[in-house]
Amino acid sequence: MASRTHSRSSALSSTGASNQFGNAEKTSYNKLTGYTKIDNRPDAGPMNNYALQVRTDVLNTSGQQWGVDCEAHLDATGTASVRAVQGVAVNNATFTATTSTLIGTYGQARNDGTLAGSSFMAGLYGLIEEGGGTTAATHVASCWLDTHHDSAITGSYQLLYMTENGDTALDQVIYMRTPAAVVFAEFDTCTAFMGSGAKSGGTAKTIKISIDGVTHYINAWPS
C-alpha cells in the first residue's frame, strides 16, 4: 500500500500540542456542524490573552463583511429568551483586582486609513430591525441599560458614563434625530432627584442645546 503524504495545505496538521485546521495560506473553508465548545482553563500560571481569536482581512471594495456573524433563532412558541451574543466579565471570588477594568462587551471602531464621504463610524450599534412579525411588548429599545447591583459601591456609580478623552472637541455630546417621538423623556419613579415648583434665584447656569440647527438654552437653578 502506498504511503500517504500530507502537504503544507492539508486540512488538519498537528505539531506538538497544537492543531492547525485549514491551509497555511489561510484561504481554506472549514465548516463545523453541531455543538462546539471552547475551553481554555489552565490549572496554574499565565495563559493566552484569548480563548477564541478571529482575524479577517477584507479585500472586498463594496458590500458587507462580518468579522463574526452570529444569529440565534427562536424556533419554539413559549417563554424562552434569546441572547445572540453574551459577554460576561467576572472577577472570581477570593481574588482582588487592582486598577483593573471589567467590561462585559467591548466594541471599538478604528480608522487607520481614510474614512470619507457619508461614512459612519461607531463603536457600538444597537438596532431594532423590522422583522415582519407582531410586536406587543412592554418595552422595545435599541439600547437597554440595567443594573442589578445591591451592595454598596465606593466611587461614582451611574447607568451611563460618557467621557471625551480625545484632543478633537465633540460637536455634540448627544445627537438625536427622532422626528416622530411623542416626548423627549419619561421619568418613572425618580422621586429621589425630581423636585416640584419653579426654581429661581442664585447664580443660574444655562445649558446650550441646538434645536433644528438653532441654538437654545436650558436654565439650571442652584436652588
Order of alpha helices (4+ residues) and beta strands (2+ residues): beta-beta-beta-beta
